[in-house]
Amino acid sequence: MTSTSTSTTTTATTATTTATGRRRRLAVLATVAVIAVWPLGGGAGTAYADDPPGSTSSSPPPVIDANSPNLMLPDGAQLAPAKVLDIKQIVEEEGGEQRREDTNVDVTFALQAEVLFAKNSAKLSPAATARIRAIAREVRTQGSGRVRVFGFTDNLGTYEHGLKLSKERAVAVQQVLARELDPGTAYDIRGYSEDYPIADNRTEEGRKKNRRVEISFPRTSPPAASP
């Protein structure tokens, strides 16, 4: 059995709100995650933090001096390989119904399940179709030939039910995209149940954020600069 400690260094962060108050923009230029692992109870082994599905980086990992006293590692701890997560900017609607994340590599839209589906349903609402079509226009603008559609739930109910529901919701979103995009577009469709939460499942506000469908695709042009 192992225990994992993560130390994160961020080069620059900014947060701004637009004049209308409808959207929030967060910009993170580069985040370096340094993961330390040490055995518990005399056991041996190495643990690694999970990456979000489809995560990528455009930068090589930095060289970390494992013997640096500034790391302040516990006795017996070992460094796992460093990883760089390049996040250019995040724009989120007030209330979090829709979020867009731009990196140097790809674009990800996250739509809360409540704006797409009724409770415990995979049938899209009329308003959902318009949102998905708007995302399809961005896919066409980027000229992307591959799209990932991933569904997620909160931690209420059984894990197996979450797998089924999250996959069915991802399929429903993909079917709308397929009607809007080039027939040659390739899709990766998955349901992850409660895995990869982006907020605290102990609160309803957090669970609402975790019930979502993410649409991501490679970008072919640099992200727009923050104002």
Salt bridges, closest charged atoms under 4 A:
ASP51 OD2 - LYS83 NZ 3.51
GLU92 OE1 - ARG24 NH2 2.19
GLU92 OE2 - LYS209 NZ 3.78
GLU93 OE2 - ARG131 NH1 3.48
GLU94 OE2 - ARG24 NH1 3.51
ASP102 OD1 - ARG100 NE 2.71
ASP102 OD2 - ARG219 NH1 2.76
ASP106 OD2 - ARG148 NH2 3.14
GLU114 OE2 - ARG211 NH2 2.57
GLU138 OE2 - ARG100 NH2 3.22
ASP154 OD2 - ARG211 NH1 2.58
GLU168 OE2 - LYS164 NZ 2.68
GLU180 OE2 - ARG133 NE 3.22
ASP188 OD1 - ARG190 NE 3.09
ASP200 OD2 - ARG202 NH2 2.96
GLU204 OE1 - ARG207 NH2 3.33
GLU204 OE2 - ARG211 NH2 2.79
GLU214 OE2 - ARG212 NE 2.88
